[in-house]
Amino acid sequence: MRYTVPGIDGFGRSDTRTNQRRHFEVDRFHIAHAVIAALAADGKMSAKDVTRTIKEYKIDVETPNPIGV
């Protein structure tokens, strides 16, 4: 089975925890999206579920990887 671990350091950034979680894509919306995407990859949910999650949670899939920003 797939194993995904979200987490943030936030070292060196002075912002609220909420904004840091959003920036590092580990807020509740990104975590829900990651879970649904993993379930879809395992055939337990559909690609439509993933797309719906992206739209519903307003996830910008064009955002650069936060590790490199």
Protein Blocks (a to p, Z undefined) as FASTA:
>chain_A
ZZdddddekioiacdfklmmmmnopafklmmmmmmmmmmmnopacfklmmmmmmmnopaf
kbccfklZZ
